[in-house]
Amino acid sequence: MAKTLFLVASLLVLGNVVFLHASFPPSLITDLAKIVMDNYCSPEKLSGMKEDIATAGANTDVLNIPDGEALAKVLTDGVQTTVSDPRLRVSYEPNYVPVVPPQLPPEQLIAVLQTSIKLDILEGNIGYLRIDSIIGEEVAEKVGPLLLELVWSKILPTSALIFDLRYTSSGDITGIPYIISYLTDAKSEIHIDTIYDRPLNTTTKLLSMQSTLGQTYGGTKPLLVLTSKNTKDIAEDVAYCLKNLKRATIVGEKTAGGSAKIKKFRVGDTDFYVTLPTAKSINPITGSSWEVTGVKPNVEVNAEEALATALKIINLRLQVPAIIEESATLVANNYAFESTAADVAEKLKGHLANGDYNMVVSKESLEAKLSADLQSLSGDKSLTVSSNTGAPPPMEYTPEMYIELIKISFHTDVFENNIGYLRFDMFGDFEEVKAIAQVIVEHVWNKVLHTDAMIIDLRNNVGGPTTAIAGFCSYFFDGDKQILLDKLYDRSTGTTTDLLTLGELTGERYGSKKSLIILASRATAGAAEEFVYIMKRLGRAMIVGETTAGASHPPKVFQVGESDIFLSIPTVHSDTSAGPGWEGAGVAPHIPVAAGAALETAKAILNKHIGGQQHAAS
């Protein structure tokens, strides 16, 4: 072995203490080692131990410790260090008497069991079941009908169940299939656990029962298991199995990290005993075990807070079906693209029916799950759960503040060959823009109005309201006729609106004759994409850069039933009768280049174009 046998570890603890007379038989260490080698549940951890036994047996100095309890402590430290398992313990018990379970008739047995079972029906028809000891197959067969009548018949009608294992520290392995079978609704056999028994050298698969005495609780009603640091052994196995079958949510503290089967052996003819795990659990889903490490809860809280936390989770889960159904209906009736809306709604209900929402533990986890599903099913990042923050109160701006705000929001320049440059990173609401239009014209628009060509930089424009698009587009067309920019279909109202250029504008138009290049990137989204889409489709501008984000028109916010959950649902889409729109796909540029190189590319194109015109004129 890589480690020295426990005797050597023990001698390290003793240091230089020397005793003149041995108090215990020389065979103690070798007998102890043989018990460990023959019975410990993980023989792979004992590789090379035989070779070290001879060394240990030859050195009997440790046996000179005159006090049995002190020697037991030294041997415990040594054996735990050697095997790297804190469950192995050596004890000195001169008066030890093995406990033999009494053989009681069913009537007395059920009376004893009732003291370890607590049953209650909580507000909201929530069942509460506390079991402090898990019975095995033999006892279950004797008292099964009585347990069904006195306990299970009261649990079955409940809407949800809290299964309290915070105080459960004993149990029988053979009881695990009973518990799992009654708390699931398996149409086929479930492989629950695998138990390897070292002394018997057997591997046993624990399988769910194909038939039960009475009805099962089913596999869909909310089930929460409460645990504590005192939850031990078979109770840990039950919690671990239910957690990994995704049948239950574990709430409370990490469990003790005990053993599937523990046994105490007498060491030779001495009063020393060694307690060690003789069997181990191997979960078929995880391939690992809860032993030593314990079961980590899904929701970790102090044991005394576990019940209150579980009740909150259950009350949320009882609302989940209605929330998902209502969300599906809202999407079906309002999402801009009707065929996609129907598909998303149907599949969202399918997720609910398949139990995909059975494990939500908080409003936040429900919102995250619902958002992820909506976006995954629709491919639309704008279809999501929204926070209902409400509209912020209107800001009161002085004229000076407006001017400073506009200077920050807009960037202008005039390059060589009288090429104008205009950048802004968000579209504003039409009414707000209309109110300050004259200020924008004076401090922004007039700086680029009289250029011979213009570059509009939307590479960092994340969108905003689309109400100002018609007005902004109008500056780049002539005022002698009205132009149809786009047709917008609003699914929530069932109406189609023509988006037209405006007849009257604040300030002068740029007109339709001068060259115009729009810079776009993958970040260009929403209202900015609508503008790019219109100007490209009408042939009014050249697009340089990257394909835009493929987002959507600004969504509307809908409350989900009476809950405090809100959905952001895009309800409007551009006219697709003449070809695909930009939503979900983005707008491809005429000249594809990296976003960082788009400005220089546009300047080079316009410089060449204007230079050619000037050369032709001369």
Backbone torsions as a table, in degrees:
resi	resn	phi	psi	omega
1	MET	NA	152.7	177.2
2	ALA	-68.6	-31.7	-179.6
3	LYS	-96.4	154.2	174.9
4	THR	-76.8	146.8	-179.0
5	LEU	-59.6	159.5	-173.1
6	PHE	-56.3	-26.1	178.8
7	LEU	-60.2	-45.5	-177.9
8	VAL	-64.7	-40.8	176.9
9	ALA	-61.1	-38.8	179.5
10	SER	-64.2	-43.0	179.9
11	LEU	-62.8	-33.9	176.7
12	LEU	-63.5	-36.1	179.0
13	VAL	-68.3	-38.8	-177.8
14	LEU	-70.5	-26.4	-178.1
15	GLY	67.1	-128.1	-175.1
16	ASN	-100.9	14.3	-179.1
17	VAL	-68.5	131.5	-179.5
18	VAL	-126.0	132.8	179.1
19	PHE	-113.5	142.2	-174.0
20	LEU	-81.4	-29.4	-174.6
21	HIS	-128.4	128.4	178.6
22	ALA	-69.0	134.9	-178.7
23	SER	-98.5	-19.0	-173.7
24	PHE	-132.0	155.2	-174.0
25	PRO	-62.7	145.3	-179.3
26	PRO	-61.3	-24.5	-177.3
27	SER	-76.7	-5.7	-174.1
28	LEU	-55.7	-46.8	-175.3
29	ILE	-69.6	-44.6	-179.3
30	THR	-67.2	-36.7	176.5
31	ASP	-64.9	-42.6	178.2
32	LEU	-61.5	-44.8	-179.7
33	ALA	-62.7	-39.1	-178.9
34	LYS	-66.4	-39.9	177.6
35	ILE	-60.2	-45.0	179.2
36	VAL	-61.9	-46.0	-177.4
37	MET	-63.8	-35.8	-174.9
38	ASP	-86.5	-18.4	-170.0
39	ASN	-126.9	-17.3	-176.5
40	TYR	-63.6	138.3	-168.3
41	CYS	-67.4	-20.3	-177.5
42	SER	-121.0	81.0	-175.4
43	PRO	-61.4	-22.5	-179.4
44	GLU	-64.7	-20.0	179.2
45	LYS	-85.2	-2.5	-177.2
46	LEU	-105.8	11.4	-177.8
47	SER	-56.2	128.4	177.9
48	GLY	86.1	4.0	-175.7
49	MET	-69.2	-32.5	-178.6
50	LYS	-57.9	-41.9	-178.0
51	GLU	-64.7	-30.8	-177.6
52	ASP	-83.4	-16.6	-179.5
53	ILE	-64.0	-41.4	-178.9
54	ALA	-60.1	-42.8	178.8
55	THR	-63.6	-42.7	-179.2
56	ALA	-65.6	-43.0	-177.2
57	GLY	-67.9	-26.9	-178.1
58	ALA	-77.8	-19.6	-177.4
59	ASN	-109.1	103.2	-173.7
60	THR	-104.5	13.1	-178.4
61	ASP	-58.1	-35.2	-178.3
62	VAL	-62.8	-26.6	-177.9
63	LEU	-74.6	-5.9	178.4
64	ASN	-78.2	-6.0	176.0
65	ILE	-63.2	122.7	-172.8
66	PRO	-77.2	-18.7	-174.4
67	ASP	-102.2	124.0	-176.3
68	GLY	-62.6	-42.6	-178.8
69	GLU	-66.1	-38.0	178.1
70	ALA	-65.2	-42.6	178.4
71	LEU	-64.3	-40.2	179.0
72	ALA	-60.0	-39.3	179.0
73	LYS	-65.7	-42.0	178.9
74	VAL	-63.2	-45.1	179.8
75	LEU	-65.0	-37.2	177.2
76	THR	-61.3	-47.3	178.9
77	ASP	-59.2	-40.7	-178.6
78	GLY	-68.4	-46.0	-176.9
79	VAL	-69.0	-36.3	177.1
80	GLN	-65.8	-39.3	178.9
81	THR	-66.2	-41.3	-177.8
82	THR	-64.6	-44.9	-174.5
83	VAL	-94.0	-10.3	-177.1
84	SER	57.3	50.0	-179.3
85	ASP	-146.8	113.3	-177.5
86	PRO	-71.9	-5.4	-177.0
87	ARG	-81.3	-15.5	179.1
88	LEU	-80.5	127.1	-178.2
89	ARG	-139.5	140.4	174.5
90	VAL	-109.3	132.9	-179.5
91	SER	-128.8	155.0	176.0
92	TYR	-114.4	110.8	-172.8
93	GLU	-136.0	83.8	-179.1
94	PRO	-61.1	-26.4	-176.1
95	ASN	-108.9	23.2	-176.6
96	TYR	-65.3	131.6	175.5
97	VAL	-126.6	118.1	-179.4
98	PRO	-58.3	139.4	178.6
99	VAL	-85.2	124.9	178.3
100	VAL	-110.0	116.4	-179.7
101	PRO	-59.6	133.7	179.8
102	PRO	-69.9	145.7	176.5
103	GLN	-92.2	100.7	-174.9
104	LEU	-104.8	149.9	172.9
105	PRO	-69.0	158.7	-175.8
106	PRO	-51.1	-39.7	-177.3
107	GLU	-63.4	-44.9	178.7
108	GLN	-70.8	-35.1	-179.0
109	LEU	-64.2	-42.6	179.4
110	ILE	-66.5	-33.4	177.8
111	ALA	-64.8	-40.6	177.6
112	VAL	-66.3	-43.3	-178.6
113	LEU	-63.0	-36.6	-177.8
114	GLN	-63.1	-25.2	176.7
115	THR	-72.0	-20.6	179.8
116	SER	-104.3	8.3	179.2
117	ILE	-122.3	130.3	175.3
118	LYS	-122.2	128.8	-177.1
119	LEU	-126.2	138.8	177.2
120	ASP	-152.9	151.9	172.8
121	ILE	-112.5	111.7	-174.6
122	LEU	-88.2	169.6	179.0
123	GLU	-55.4	139.6	-178.6
124	GLY	87.2	14.6	-179.7
125	ASN	60.3	41.9	177.7
126	ILE	-100.7	122.6	179.3
127	GLY	-79.5	144.8	175.2
128	TYR	-127.6	123.0	-179.1
129	LEU	-131.8	118.8	176.9
130	ARG	-113.0	127.1	178.0
131	ILE	-125.9	121.5	-177.3
132	ASP	-94.5	-8.1	175.4
133	SER	-150.7	131.4	-176.6
134	ILE	-93.5	118.2	-177.3
135	ILE	-77.0	156.7	179.6
136	GLY	-96.6	-176.3	-175.2
137	GLU	-61.4	-42.4	-176.2
138	GLU	-62.1	-45.4	-179.7
139	VAL	-69.9	-38.5	-178.8
140	ALA	-60.5	-38.3	179.3
141	GLU	-66.6	-31.1	-178.8
142	LYS	-76.7	-41.3	-170.9
143	VAL	-111.9	6.2	-176.2
144	GLY	-51.2	-53.6	-179.2
145	PRO	-59.1	-38.5	179.5
146	LEU	-68.4	-40.4	177.9
147	LEU	-63.3	-40.3	177.6
148	LEU	-59.6	-43.3	-177.0
149	GLU	-72.4	-42.8	-172.4
150	LEU	-86.2	-28.1	-173.7
151	VAL	-121.0	-60.0	-168.8
152	TRP	-65.7	-36.5	-179.6
153	SER	-62.2	-25.9	178.7
154	LYS	-83.5	-26.2	-179.5
155	ILE	-79.2	-38.7	-172.2
156	LEU	-52.3	-42.8	-175.7
157	PRO	-76.4	-6.4	-175.7
158	THR	-70.1	157.6	-178.6
159	SER	-84.7	-21.5	179.9
160	ALA	-157.9	161.6	-175.7
161	LEU	-135.0	134.0	170.0
162	ILE	-106.4	118.3	-177.0
163	PHE	-105.9	108.4	-171.0
164	ASP	-94.1	111.2	177.6
165	LEU	-114.5	20.5	-177.0
166	ARG	-65.8	-22.9	-175.6
167	TYR	-115.5	12.9	-173.9
168	THR	-93.1	112.5	-177.0
169	SER	-126.1	10.5	178.5
170	SER	-146.1	161.0	179.6
171	GLY	167.5	173.9	-177.0
172	ASP	-118.3	133.4	-178.8
173	ILE	-54.2	-38.1	-174.7
174	THR	-68.9	-9.6	177.5
175	GLY	-83.4	-13.9	-176.9
176	ILE	-60.5	-48.8	179.8
177	PRO	-58.4	-33.2	179.4
178	TYR	-62.9	-50.1	-177.2
179	ILE	-63.1	-48.4	-177.7
180	ILE	-62.7	-41.3	-178.1
181	SER	-65.1	-39.1	-178.5
182	TYR	-76.7	-17.4	-178.8
183	LEU	-103.6	7.1	177.5
184	THR	-127.6	-178.2	178.8
185	ASP	-140.4	57.6	-172.9
186	ALA	-74.8	126.4	175.5
187	LYS	-78.7	-23.7	177.6
188	SER	-130.1	169.1	-176.3
189	GLU	-64.1	133.1	177.9
190	ILE	-104.5	130.7	171.4
191	HIS	-81.6	105.1	-172.4
192	ILE	-83.1	-48.2	-173.0
193	ASP	-160.0	163.2	173.8
194	THR	-126.5	128.1	-178.4
195	ILE	-114.9	121.0	174.6
196	TYR	-100.4	121.3	179.1
197	ASP	-103.7	113.3	-174.2
198	ARG	-68.1	-51.6	-179.0
199	PRO	-58.6	-37.4	179.7
200	LEU	-85.5	-14.8	-176.6
201	ASN	53.8	47.7	179.9
202	THR	-123.1	149.4	174.3
203	THR	-119.8	119.9	-174.8
204	THR	-117.8	128.3	174.0
205	LYS	-88.0	127.4	173.1
206	LEU	-90.5	121.7	-176.1
207	LEU	-118.6	151.3	176.3
208	SER	-66.8	155.8	-178.2
209	MET	-81.9	136.0	-179.4
210	GLN	-78.3	-21.8	175.5
211	SER	-142.1	144.1	-179.2
212	THR	-127.2	156.8	175.2
213	LEU	-78.9	105.6	-175.6
214	GLY	88.3	179.7	-176.8
215	GLN	-78.3	156.1	172.2
216	THR	-92.6	165.1	180.0
217	TYR	-74.9	-19.7	179.8
218	GLY	92.8	173.5	-174.2
219	GLY	-110.5	9.4	-174.8
220	THR	-116.5	-30.7	-178.5
221	LYS	-66.5	143.9	-178.6
222	PRO	-55.1	134.4	178.7
223	LEU	-134.0	121.2	177.6
224	LEU	-122.1	134.6	-179.4
225	VAL	-109.9	126.7	179.4
226	LEU	-94.7	135.2	-179.4
227	THR	-132.9	162.2	175.7
228	SER	-143.9	178.3	177.0
229	LYS	-69.4	-10.5	177.5
230	ASN	-94.9	-6.4	175.1
231	THR	-68.6	123.9	-167.9
232	LYS	-141.5	152.2	169.7
233	ASP	58.4	-118.6	-172.9
234	ILE	-63.3	-33.1	176.6
235	ALA	-62.5	-35.9	177.0
236	GLU	-65.9	-40.2	179.2
237	ASP	-61.7	-43.4	178.7
238	VAL	-60.8	-47.9	-179.2
239	ALA	-62.1	-42.3	-178.3
240	TYR	-65.4	-42.2	179.2
241	CYS	-64.5	-47.9	-179.1
242	LEU	-63.4	-35.9	178.6
243	LYS	-65.9	-46.9	-174.6
244	ASN	-79.0	-19.7	170.3
245	LEU	-78.3	-4.3	-176.9
246	LYS	58.2	32.0	176.9
247	ARG	-93.8	-25.8	-176.6
248	ALA	-136.2	153.8	171.9
249	THR	-102.6	128.5	-178.6
250	ILE	-92.3	128.2	-178.2
251	VAL	-127.2	130.3	177.4
252	GLY	136.6	-138.2	-176.4
253	GLU	-106.2	159.5	173.8
254	LYS	-64.0	137.3	-174.3
255	THR	-75.5	175.7	-168.7
256	ALA	-67.0	-30.2	-175.2
257	GLY	79.5	55.1	-177.0
258	GLY	-91.5	-135.8	-172.8
259	SER	-138.6	150.5	174.3
260	ALA	-68.0	-35.3	178.7
261	LYS	-153.5	126.0	-179.7
262	ILE	-121.8	144.0	-177.2
263	LYS	-142.9	146.1	179.2
264	LYS	-106.7	129.6	-179.2
265	PHE	-117.4	139.5	172.6
266	ARG	-81.1	135.6	-178.7
267	VAL	-89.9	103.7	179.7
268	GLY	58.7	-137.4	178.3
269	ASP	-101.7	20.9	-177.2
270	THR	-91.4	-179.7	174.3
271	ASP	-97.4	17.5	176.0
272	PHE	-94.3	142.9	178.3
273	TYR	-131.4	144.9	174.8
274	VAL	-118.4	128.6	178.1
275	THR	-107.1	127.9	-176.5
276	LEU	-152.0	156.0	176.4
277	PRO	-74.3	127.1	-178.6
278	THR	-105.3	-8.4	178.0
279	ALA	-138.4	157.6	178.4
280	LYS	-137.4	151.3	-179.3
281	SER	-98.3	135.6	175.6
282	ILE	-127.7	108.5	-176.6
283	ASN	-72.3	130.8	-176.9
284	PRO	-69.6	-19.0	-179.2
285	ILE	-87.1	-46.6	-176.8
286	THR	-91.9	-22.1	-175.5
287	GLY	74.0	4.8	-179.5
288	SER	-129.5	-164.9	-172.1
289	SER	-139.2	163.7	174.8
290	TRP	-89.6	-11.6	-175.5
291	GLU	-64.6	143.6	-177.7
292	VAL	69.4	-52.2	-175.4
293	THR	-80.2	-25.8	-177.7
294	GLY	85.5	174.6	178.6
295	VAL	-101.8	121.3	178.9
296	LYS	-84.2	127.2	-178.5
297	PRO	-68.4	155.7	170.0
298	ASN	-68.3	-36.9	177.4
299	VAL	-125.4	110.4	-174.0
300	GLU	-94.1	115.5	176.8
301	VAL	-141.7	165.1	175.3
302	ASN	-60.4	147.4	-175.1
303	ALA	-55.7	-38.2	-178.5
304	GLU	-70.8	-16.1	178.2
305	GLU	-97.1	-4.1	-172.0
306	ALA	-64.3	-42.0	-177.2
307	LEU	-65.0	-46.8	180.0
308	ALA	-62.4	-39.4	178.5
309	THR	-65.4	-42.2	179.5
310	ALA	-62.2	-39.7	179.1
311	LEU	-62.9	-39.6	177.4
312	LYS	-62.6	-43.2	-179.1
313	ILE	-63.8	-44.7	-178.9
314	ILE	-63.4	-44.7	-179.9
315	ASN	-60.4	-35.0	175.2
316	LEU	-67.2	-46.4	-176.0
317	ARG	-65.1	-31.4	177.6
318	LEU	-67.1	-21.6	176.5
319	GLN	-88.0	-18.4	-172.1
320	VAL	-57.4	-47.9	-178.8
321	PRO	-54.8	-44.2	-180.0
322	ALA	-65.5	-37.9	-179.8
323	ILE	-65.4	-44.1	-178.8
324	ILE	-69.4	-41.9	178.3
325	GLU	-60.7	-45.5	-179.4
326	GLU	-66.9	-37.5	177.1
327	SER	-61.7	-43.7	178.4
328	ALA	-60.6	-41.5	179.6
329	THR	-65.2	-42.6	179.1
330	LEU	-61.2	-43.6	178.8
331	VAL	-65.4	-45.5	-178.4
332	ALA	-59.4	-36.6	-174.7
333	ASN	-91.4	-16.2	-170.8
334	ASN	-127.5	-22.1	-176.7
335	TYR	-62.2	137.6	-169.6
336	ALA	-52.5	-41.2	-174.8
337	PHE	-100.1	108.9	-167.8
338	GLU	-61.2	-46.1	-177.4
339	SER	-66.1	-40.3	176.9
340	THR	-65.1	-39.2	-179.1
341	ALA	-59.4	-45.0	-179.4
342	ALA	-64.4	-40.6	-179.4
343	ASP	-66.1	-44.7	179.1
344	VAL	-61.6	-45.1	-178.3
345	ALA	-61.2	-44.3	-178.9
346	GLU	-64.7	-44.3	-178.2
347	LYS	-70.7	-32.3	176.8
348	LEU	-64.0	-41.6	176.1
349	LYS	-64.7	-34.5	176.9
350	GLY	-63.6	-40.7	176.2
351	HIS	-59.7	-40.6	178.9
352	LEU	-63.9	-47.0	-178.6
353	ALA	-64.0	-31.7	-179.5
354	ASN	-79.8	-1.8	177.9
355	GLY	85.7	14.0	-177.5
356	ASP	-66.0	-18.6	-179.6
357	TYR	-104.2	10.1	-176.5
358	ASN	-71.2	-16.9	-173.0
359	MET	-108.9	11.8	177.5
360	VAL	-66.3	142.1	-174.9
361	VAL	-122.9	-4.4	-179.5
362	SER	-160.2	165.2	176.3
363	LYS	-59.6	-37.6	-179.6
364	GLU	-64.8	-42.3	-179.6
365	SER	-69.7	-33.3	175.8
366	LEU	-65.5	-45.3	-179.8
367	GLU	-63.4	-41.8	179.4
368	ALA	-63.9	-42.4	179.5
369	LYS	-65.8	-44.7	-179.3
370	LEU	-65.3	-42.5	177.5
371	SER	-59.6	-48.0	-178.3
372	ALA	-61.3	-41.1	179.9
373	ASP	-66.5	-44.9	-179.1
374	LEU	-60.7	-44.1	-178.7
375	GLN	-70.6	-39.6	179.8
376	SER	-66.1	-43.1	-176.8
377	LEU	-72.3	-32.3	-176.8
378	SER	-97.4	-23.3	-173.0
379	GLY	72.4	14.5	-176.2
380	ASP	-116.9	113.8	-178.6
381	LYS	-70.7	-14.0	-179.6
382	SER	-85.7	-12.4	177.3
383	LEU	-90.7	103.9	-170.4
384	THR	-159.3	173.3	172.4
385	VAL	-77.1	138.4	-175.3
386	SER	-120.0	149.3	171.2
387	SER	-86.1	134.8	-176.9
388	ASN	-92.3	76.5	-177.2
389	THR	-81.5	-17.6	-178.4
390	GLY	77.1	165.4	-179.3
391	ALA	-73.2	135.0	178.2
392	PRO	-67.8	152.5	178.8
393	PRO	-64.3	145.7	-178.3
394	PRO	-63.8	139.3	178.9
395	MET	-85.1	142.7	176.1
396	GLU	-97.3	112.8	-178.1
397	TYR	-109.3	138.8	169.1
398	THR	-82.4	162.3	176.4
399	PRO	-55.1	-37.7	179.8
400	GLU	-66.0	-38.4	178.8
401	MET	-67.2	-38.7	176.4
402	TYR	-59.1	-44.1	-178.6
403	ILE	-62.7	-44.0	179.6
404	GLU	-66.2	-39.4	178.4
405	LEU	-62.4	-42.6	-179.7
406	ILE	-66.2	-38.8	178.9
407	LYS	-62.2	-35.8	179.6
408	ILE	-75.1	-37.1	-172.8
409	SER	-79.1	-27.9	-177.5
410	PHE	-117.6	144.2	176.1
411	HIS	-125.7	128.7	179.2
412	THR	-128.4	157.0	175.9
413	ASP	-161.6	162.2	172.7
414	VAL	-127.4	116.5	-176.7
415	PHE	-91.0	-179.9	176.3
416	GLU	-52.8	147.6	-178.5
417	ASN	66.6	24.0	175.9
418	ASN	57.9	45.9	177.0
419	ILE	-95.9	119.4	-179.5
420	GLY	-80.5	152.5	179.9
421	TYR	-134.3	126.4	179.9
422	LEU	-133.5	124.0	178.4
423	ARG	-129.0	134.4	168.6
424	PHE	-148.0	148.7	-168.0
425	ASP	-109.6	7.2	175.8
426	MET	-161.9	143.5	174.4
427	PHE	-85.5	143.5	178.4
428	GLY	-103.4	165.1	176.0
429	ASP	-67.0	141.2	-174.3
430	PHE	-57.5	-44.3	-177.3
431	GLU	-64.7	-38.2	178.1
432	GLU	-68.6	-42.4	179.9
433	VAL	-66.6	-39.0	-179.0
434	LYS	-60.2	-37.5	-177.3
435	ALA	-67.2	-26.9	-178.1
436	ILE	-117.6	17.9	-176.2
437	ALA	-57.1	-41.4	-177.3
438	GLN	-65.6	-36.5	178.4
439	VAL	-66.1	-41.7	179.2
440	ILE	-64.1	-42.9	179.4
441	VAL	-59.2	-46.2	-176.1
442	GLU	-69.3	-40.2	-171.9
443	HIS	-99.8	-10.2	-179.6
444	VAL	-128.5	-63.1	-169.3
445	TRP	-61.0	-43.3	-177.1
446	ASN	-65.4	-18.4	179.4
447	LYS	-73.9	-23.9	-178.3
448	VAL	-118.2	-2.2	-173.3
449	LEU	-60.8	-40.8	-171.8
450	HIS	-98.6	25.5	175.2
451	THR	-82.8	165.5	-178.5
452	ASP	-88.9	-14.8	177.2
453	ALA	-160.1	162.7	-177.3
454	MET	-141.4	144.4	171.7
455	ILE	-112.1	120.6	175.4
456	ILE	-102.9	118.9	-174.2
457	ASP	-98.5	107.4	178.2
458	LEU	-114.6	22.3	-175.4
459	ARG	-65.1	-25.5	-180.0
460	ASN	-114.7	16.4	-177.2
461	ASN	-85.9	115.9	-174.3
462	VAL	-93.1	4.5	174.7
463	GLY	109.6	-132.4	-174.8
464	GLY	118.0	-169.1	179.2
465	PRO	-60.0	145.8	179.3
466	THR	-93.1	2.9	-174.6
467	THR	-66.7	-22.8	-177.8
468	ALA	-92.6	-2.0	-174.1
469	ILE	-64.8	-45.3	-178.0
470	ALA	-58.2	-44.2	179.4
471	GLY	-64.7	-43.0	-178.6
472	PHE	-66.2	-42.7	177.8
473	CYS	-59.9	-37.3	-174.2
474	SER	-59.4	-29.3	-179.7
475	TYR	-64.6	-18.9	-175.5
476	PHE	-106.3	13.4	172.9
477	PHE	-128.7	161.7	179.5
478	ASP	-78.9	156.6	-175.2
479	GLY	-91.3	5.0	-175.6
480	ASP	-78.2	-16.5	177.9
481	LYS	-149.7	152.5	179.9
482	GLN	-86.9	135.2	-176.2
483	ILE	-115.6	134.6	175.2
484	LEU	-77.2	113.2	-178.9
485	LEU	-83.8	-43.6	-177.0
486	ASP	-166.9	162.0	170.8
487	LYS	-113.0	127.5	-176.5
488	LEU	-113.2	122.3	179.4
489	TYR	-101.1	124.5	178.5
490	ASP	-103.9	108.2	-175.8
491	ARG	-65.1	-36.3	-174.9
492	SER	-67.6	-27.8	178.4
493	THR	-108.5	-11.9	-179.0
494	GLY	71.1	24.8	-177.0
495	THR	-113.8	152.2	174.8
496	THR	-116.9	130.9	-177.2
497	THR	-118.1	134.3	174.2
498	ASP	-82.5	126.8	175.2
499	LEU	-94.9	111.8	-172.3
500	LEU	-118.5	154.7	173.5
501	THR	-66.5	154.3	-177.7
502	LEU	-92.5	146.2	180.0
503	GLY	-78.9	-33.1	-178.1
504	GLU	-119.1	135.2	-179.4
505	LEU	-133.4	156.1	171.7
506	THR	-82.2	122.9	-178.0
507	GLY	85.2	-176.9	-176.5
508	GLU	-87.1	155.7	174.3
509	ARG	-83.2	152.6	172.0
510	TYR	-79.4	-29.2	177.6
511	GLY	87.8	178.3	-173.2
512	SER	-101.3	-2.7	-172.0
513	LYS	-92.8	-34.9	-174.2
514	LYS	-78.7	148.5	-175.8
515	SER	-65.9	144.1	-177.9
516	LEU	-140.0	127.3	175.1
517	ILE	-121.8	134.2	177.0
518	ILE	-110.9	129.6	176.7
519	LEU	-94.0	132.4	-178.5
520	ALA	-133.8	160.4	177.5
521	SER	-146.3	-179.4	177.9
522	ARG	-66.9	-16.3	178.9
523	ALA	-86.6	-15.0	-179.8
524	THR	-67.0	119.8	-169.9
525	ALA	-140.3	164.6	169.8
526	GLY	57.3	-123.2	-177.0
527	ALA	-59.2	-33.9	178.5
528	ALA	-64.7	-37.6	177.7
529	GLU	-66.9	-40.5	178.0
530	GLU	-58.3	-43.3	178.6
531	PHE	-63.3	-46.6	178.9
532	VAL	-60.6	-44.1	-179.9
533	TYR	-58.7	-47.2	-179.0
534	ILE	-63.5	-48.5	-174.8
535	MET	-67.6	-31.6	176.5
536	LYS	-73.8	-45.8	-176.5
537	ARG	-63.0	-35.3	179.5
538	LEU	-86.3	1.3	177.4
539	GLY	69.6	21.3	-177.2
540	ARG	-87.0	-20.1	-177.0
541	ALA	-142.0	154.1	171.0
542	MET	-94.9	134.4	-179.6
543	ILE	-101.7	127.0	-178.3
544	VAL	-125.4	133.3	176.7
545	GLY	132.8	-129.6	-175.9
546	GLU	-117.7	161.5	174.5
547	THR	-63.0	135.3	-175.8
548	THR	-69.8	176.0	-167.9
549	ALA	-64.2	-28.9	-175.1
550	GLY	73.8	44.9	-179.3
551	ALA	-88.3	-131.7	-178.0
552	SER	-154.1	172.9	169.6
553	HIS	-63.3	154.5	-179.2
554	PRO	-52.7	130.7	-177.0
555	PRO	-78.1	163.0	170.7
556	LYS	-99.7	154.6	-179.5
557	VAL	-103.1	129.1	-179.2
558	PHE	-121.9	135.4	173.6
559	GLN	-79.6	136.6	179.2
560	VAL	-86.6	100.7	-179.8
561	GLY	57.1	-133.0	178.7
562	GLU	-99.8	8.2	-177.2
563	SER	-78.7	173.9	174.9
564	ASP	-100.7	31.6	174.5
565	ILE	-108.4	137.7	-176.6
566	PHE	-128.0	143.7	178.8
567	LEU	-110.6	136.5	169.5
568	SER	-95.0	115.0	-174.9
569	ILE	-123.9	116.8	172.6
570	PRO	-64.6	122.4	-176.8
571	THR	-108.3	-10.9	-174.0
572	VAL	-116.7	140.7	170.9
573	HIS	-138.2	153.8	179.8
574	SER	-72.1	159.3	-179.1
575	ASP	-58.8	125.8	-180.0
576	THR	-114.7	11.5	-177.2
577	SER	-67.7	-30.1	-178.5
578	ALA	-98.2	5.7	-178.4
579	GLY	147.8	172.8	-176.7
580	PRO	-65.0	146.0	175.6
581	GLY	-83.8	-168.5	-177.7
582	TRP	-96.6	-18.2	-177.5
583	GLU	-63.2	130.4	178.4
584	GLY	80.6	-20.6	-177.0
585	ALA	-114.5	-29.9	-175.7
586	GLY	85.1	174.6	178.3
587	VAL	-111.6	122.0	-179.4
588	ALA	-79.3	141.7	-179.4
589	PRO	-77.6	158.7	169.5
590	HIS	-70.3	-41.2	-179.5
591	ILE	-117.2	99.5	-179.0
592	PRO	-78.8	119.0	173.9
593	VAL	-143.5	163.2	176.5
594	ALA	-61.1	146.0	-175.8
595	ALA	-55.4	-38.5	-178.3
596	GLY	-66.4	-22.2	-178.2
597	ALA	-100.9	0.1	-172.1
598	ALA	-66.0	-40.3	-176.8
599	LEU	-65.1	-47.1	-179.5
600	GLU	-64.4	-35.9	177.7
601	THR	-64.0	-44.5	179.6
602	ALA	-63.8	-42.6	179.1
603	LYS	-61.8	-41.5	-179.8
604	ALA	-64.6	-41.2	179.3
605	ILE	-62.4	-46.9	-177.3
606	LEU	-71.2	-37.6	177.1
607	ASN	-60.5	-42.3	179.5
608	LYS	-66.6	-41.5	-178.5
609	HIS	-66.4	-48.8	-178.6
610	ILE	-68.6	-38.5	177.4
611	GLY	-61.7	-38.7	178.5
612	GLY	-65.9	-39.6	178.6
613	GLN	-64.5	-42.1	-179.8
614	GLN	-65.3	-38.2	179.4
615	HIS	-65.9	-39.9	-179.9
616	ALA	-67.3	-37.1	-179.4
617	ALA	-68.0	-32.9	-179.8
618	SER	-79.1	NA	NA
